[in-house]
Amino acid sequence: MTTEPRLSLDTQAARNLATTTKTRPQMRAITSRWLLRRLPWVDVAGGTYRVNRRLTHAVGRGRVGITHTGADDVRIVPETLTEIPVLRGFADTGVLDTIAATFRQRDVRPGEVVVEAGAPVSELYVIAHGRLDRLSTGPYGSAQHRGVIGDGDQFGDELLSQDDARWPYTIRAATASTILVSRKTDLRRISGRSAALREHVGRFAELASRPVNRRGEAALDIAAGHTGEPVLGGTFVDYELRPREYELSVSQTVLRVHTRVADLYNGPMNQFQEQLRLTVQEVRERQEWELLNNRDFGLLHATDYGQRIRPRSGPPTPDDLDDLISMRRGTRLLLAHPRAIAAFLRECNRRGLVPDSADVDGHAVPAWRGIPIFPCDKIPVSERGTSSIVAMRTGEDDQGVVGLHQVGLPEEHEPGLNVRFMGVDSQAIMSYLVSAYYSVAVLVPDACGILEDADLAAAARPQPSGPPHAR
């Protein structure tokens, strides 16, 4: 026997609110939603928010896409080669296909040196899988750790635009890794055959030669420290010609309530209000997920690749959080999956460190360097047991991260969320359209940073001897 799926609350379920002493309907999926609570929200009256910035000459790096064509066979996704700075904006897919075909797979062992500092750059590398360390020698001969690179990162593209480029640092495999390598001779042969590629590389070299400030923005001609009456140079602040615009996204659902339920089972609790309350909670949960994971504007995708780092040893350590915080001024908050917070606290315990605790709206949350670490289960944990930790500076006045919504909507129920009556159908079911409008904007690249691929299940290491001490 089959039954038609119900479109609204059944009367038998509605009776649960009409008899006995009872609670309001409970919902397990409600979380603290710290991201929604801590973001400063900007009213976007026109539905679109434009972020104007100074003109930037420095071209950032992205991640090259890798595809697995077999158990031990990996290939470059040709279209993603434009994530390499020297190829950014190059549109000839035929040439990109040819360049992708020149890459050859190479497996490296842990501890193996891939390139040596000072050696000529003769190959272009893309990391298919694994983790590699950048190392250099300090002014007094000591080894310096210059960061970690991993899946999708690339290095050596200087060989396309410079004839005498040399490696500024040593790159050594921290784990067993698979890299894809293209030789200089192959790339120069392709460049010799393609006038479009030569012209594009020439434009890139010209762009790279323009004076910039330490953030890559077009430099201003400013005199300082002079005496007398020298002729002062003129200058102006140039802007990006195509600034990023954020249109408000939407999460919607149709709430249905049968008129018989609303008429007969409306005391002592209002059936519609309880249905709406839980529906709004679910919409807000989805809103927070979108602010982090939406591929167009979500923070995990929109954060600049220059603001992403990887753990030095696998798990999230105090050293890694120090590196993440030091990449920006005025970090206001850290956001992490609860398992990532637990992994970080384990690392603190192993070092005998006692993290701070911050009082936020009456809630005690862990903190590091005085910056609260808020739990957020919307940050995904991969099948490999890795996750990310997000650091943010917030607010328009501080050129940080801001949430976007519109207030004053027709039939507004909460700021940025409205509930509109859609009528009663022939089955006596009332329908209400529940809509939330929102987005999130990063005003300048260093307002948001991410510690990526932190291992949440790293094997335990021996604890240090001696009593624990406060940081």
Rosetta blueprint (number, residue, H / E / L):
1 M L
2 T L
3 T L
4 E L
5 P L
6 R L
7 L L
8 S L
9 L L
10 D L
11 T H
12 Q H
13 A H
14 A H
15 R H
16 N H
17 L H
18 A L
19 T L
20 T L
21 T L
22 K L
23 T L
24 R L
25 P L
26 Q L
27 M L
28 R L
29 A L
30 I L
31 T L
32 S L
33 R L
34 W H
35 L H
36 L H
37 R H
38 R H
39 L L
40 P L
41 W E
42 V E
43 D E
44 V L
45 A L
46 G L
47 G L
48 T E
49 Y E
50 R E
51 V E
52 N L
53 R L
54 R E
55 L L
56 T E
57 H L
58 A L
59 V L
60 G L
61 R L
62 G L
63 R L
64 V L
65 G L
66 I E
67 T E
68 H E
69 T E
70 G E
71 A L
72 D L
73 D E
74 V E
75 R E
76 I E
77 V L
78 P H
79 E H
80 T H
81 L H
82 T H
83 E H
84 I L
85 P H
86 V H
87 L H
88 R L
89 G L
90 F L
91 A L
92 D L
93 T H
94 G H
95 V H
96 L H
97 D H
98 T H
99 I H
100 A H
101 A H
102 T L
103 F L
104 R E
105 Q E
106 R E
107 D E
108 V E
109 R L
110 P L
111 G L
112 E L
113 V E
114 V E
115 V E
116 E L
117 A L
118 G L
119 A L
120 P E
121 V L
122 S L
123 E E
124 L E
125 Y E
126 V E
127 I E
128 A E
129 H E
130 G L
131 R L
132 L E
133 D E
134 R E
135 L E
136 S E
137 T E
138 G L
139 P L
140 Y L
141 G L
142 S L
143 A E
144 Q E
145 H E
146 R E
147 G E
148 V E
149 I E
150 G L
151 D L
152 G L
153 D L
154 Q E
155 F E
156 G L
157 D L
158 E H
159 L H
160 L H
161 S H
162 Q L
163 D L
164 D L
165 A L
166 R E
167 W L
168 P L
169 Y L
170 T E
171 I E
172 R E
173 A E
174 A L
175 T L
176 A L
177 S E
178 T E
179 I E
180 L E
181 V E
182 S E
183 R E
184 K H
185 T H
186 D H
187 L H
188 R H
189 R H
190 I H
191 S H
192 G H
193 R H
194 S L
195 A H
196 A H
197 L H
198 R H
199 E H
200 H H
201 V H
202 G H
203 R H
204 F H
205 A H
206 E H
207 L H
208 A H
209 S L
210 R L
211 P L
212 V E
213 N L
214 R L
215 R L
216 G L
217 E E
218 A E
219 A L
220 L L
221 D L
222 I L
223 A L
224 A L
225 G L
226 H L
227 T L
228 G L
229 E L
230 P L
231 V L
232 L L
233 G L
234 G L
235 T L
236 F L
237 V L
238 D L
239 Y E
240 E L
241 L L
242 R L
243 P L
244 R E
245 E E
246 Y E
247 E E
248 L L
249 S E
250 V E
251 S E
252 Q E
253 T E
254 V E
255 L E
256 R E
257 V E
258 H E
259 T H
260 R H
261 V H
262 A H
263 D H
264 L H
265 Y L
266 N L
267 G L
268 P L
269 M L
270 N L
271 Q H
272 F H
273 Q H
274 E H
275 Q H
276 L H
277 R H
278 L H
279 T H
280 V H
281 Q H
282 E H
283 V H
284 R H
285 E H
286 R H
287 Q H
288 E H
289 W H
290 E H
291 L H
292 L H
293 N H
294 N L
295 R L
296 D L
297 F L
298 G L
299 L H
300 L H
301 H H
302 A H
303 T L
304 D L
305 Y H
306 G H
307 Q H
308 R E
309 I E
310 R L
311 P L
312 R L
313 S L
314 G L
315 P L
316 P L
317 T L
318 P H
319 D H
320 D H
321 L H
322 D H
323 D H
324 L H
325 I H
326 S H
327 M L
328 R L
329 R L
330 G L
331 T L
332 R L
333 L E
334 L E
335 L E
336 A E
337 H L
338 P H
339 R H
340 A H
341 I H
342 A H
343 A H
344 F H
345 L H
346 R H
347 E H
348 C H
349 N H
350 R H
351 R H
352 G L
353 L L
354 V L
355 P L
356 D E
357 S E
358 A E
359 D E
360 V E
361 D L
362 G L
363 H E
364 A E
365 V E
366 P E
367 A E
368 W E
369 R L
370 G L
371 I E
372 P E
373 I E
374 F E
375 P E
376 C L
377 D L
378 K L
379 I L
380 P L
381 V L
382 S L
383 E L
384 R L
385 G L
386 T E
387 S E
388 S E
389 I E
390 V E
391 A E
392 M E
393 R L
394 T E
395 G L
396 E L
397 D L
398 D L
399 Q L
400 G L
401 V E
402 V E
403 G E
404 L E
405 H E
406 Q L
407 V L
408 G L
409 L L
410 P L
411 E L
412 E E
413 H E
414 E E
415 P L
416 G L
417 L E
418 N E
419 V E
420 R E
421 F E
422 M E
423 G E
424 V E
425 D L
426 S L
427 Q L
428 A L
429 I E
430 M E
431 S E
432 Y E
433 L E
434 V E
435 S E
436 A E
437 Y E
438 Y E
439 S E
440 V E
441 A E
442 V E
443 L L
444 V L
445 P H
446 D H
447 A H
448 C E
449 G E
450 I E
451 L E
452 E E
453 D E
454 A E
455 D E
456 L L
457 A L
458 A L
459 A L
460 A L
461 R L
462 P L
463 Q L
464 P L
465 S L
466 G L
467 P L
468 P L
469 H L
470 A L
471 R L
